[in-house]
Structure formats: C-alpha cells, structure tokens
C-alpha cells in the first residue's frame, strides 16, 4: 500500500491551475517563460552578432536599426542582452541544479541516516554556511581564476549547504509521521521509504527555494562579472554590459538602463514564481501534508 502516491498525484495535477489563478504567480510565470524562450531562441531572434564590432556606430541611442542602442564598440545592445539571458540563465540553472541535487542527497542522508553521520554532515553544513558568500567567492576565484566554470563551482559550494539543511529538516519532521511509521510496521525498507515517501514530500520546498535563489545567482554572476571576476569579455554577460555602461554613464546613459532592466525583470519573475509555487506546494499552506 502506498499512501504517498495516492495523495500526491491529484495535488500535482492542480499545480498548474492553482498557479495560473494566482496573479503574482502568473506574472512570474510569464516573465520566466519569456526569459527562457529568449535564452533558448537567442541564435534565431538576436538581430545581430553580439560580439560583432562597428566602432563607427558606437553609443548610438535606441533607433529602428538598433532597438536598444549600441555600446562603446558599436555592438548591438539588444543582441547582447538576449545572448546575456542565455548565459545568465545557463549559469544559474546549472549551478543551482547541481547544488540542489547535492543538497537533496546529503539532506536525506543526514535526516534519515545514523545520528553520528548526521552530526558530521551538520558540522560541514554549518562550517560552509558561516563563510561570507562574497569573500568565499573571491577566494575561490583568486585560486582558480575567473571564468564560467569557476563561477558555477563557487555558486554550488555556496548554495548546497542551505539546500541540505532544508531537506534534513523536512526529513526529520517527516520521519515520525504516521504514514512513515505505518510503512515501517509493514516491513518497508529504507530505500522504499526514502524514494517513495520522503523524496516526493521534500522536493516541493526545495523547488521553491531553488526558484527564489535563481535571481540571487543571476545577481551574483552579474556582480562578479561587473568586477571582472566572473564571465570574461567579450562574452555578453549582463554584468559586463552593466560595467561597460557605467564607465560611459555620462556619454551614453541608455547602456546602463538597458543592462539593468533585464536584471530587475528576471529578479521579479523568479521571485513572483517562487512565491506562487510556495502557496501551491507548501503543504502547510495548502492545509494538509503530502504523504
């Protein structure tokens, strides 16, 4: 007998309808879908090559030829923003996905494993979480050198302890639930309990946290790239565009505006979507517990 599957599936079928019925969740979903489509279709929808130089056309304001204007090297800003979305979302989704997977595995082990192993893992989580994020990122970048791969490593190392602690807390809370005790009484093994009952219940809060962390990661990537410690030029990173625009703020203020708008919209989109998912997926918010 499986209590988790019978009660979880109907809830999942209603997630889409509940999310669409929430104005904030719907707005976030629309923004996220727009950015995802922008990233996926960048080679086809970008009007120009994002790194093609045309110095004679530098610092042109928005026009029919260049809808978002050009930068200090005459590169089309709209094309760079579109390709920047591909880069930003690629780094963010890859890094938080890896961090989420690591946190999920370690959190389940800590919450359902032996107490001595739990103590060791919690010590590791606390030690990693106690390090200031920016200083830790700068230290790793100093050792490994700036670049996309280094940036992903930094984000994974910074993020997974929080995910693991969340999963551990959820696992500990569910371990004493009636349906888990019933499964144990019927002779279910640890593997069945973890994969069939604990995992479906802890994934929801993890998805919410990951969704709300994506804009933080995007901002971190943009900030480090702004300091020339992240994605290397001439790659069209939003942080690089913002840095180049700041250096020419008096001459071409439109560059900073163009670079700042997608950062703000991406942050709002993923935050609103995370809030909407929390209302839908949080068992306590829904008035019942999955399982």
Protein Blocks (a to p, Z undefined) as FASTA:
>chain_A
ZZklmmmmmmmmmmmmmmmmpmklmmmmmmmmmmmmmmmmmmmmpmbdfkbccfklgoia
cdfklmnopafkopafklmmmmmmmmmmmmmmmmmmmmmmmmmmmmmmmmmmcfklmmmm
mmmmmmmmmpcfklmmmmmmmmnopafklmmmmmmmmmmmmmmmmmmmmmmmmmmpmklm
mmmmnopafklmmmmmmmmmmmmmmmmmmmmmmmmmmmmmmmmmmnopaccdfbdcfklm
mmmmmmmmmmmmmlmmmmmmmmmmmmmmmmmmmmmmmmmmmmklnopaeZZ
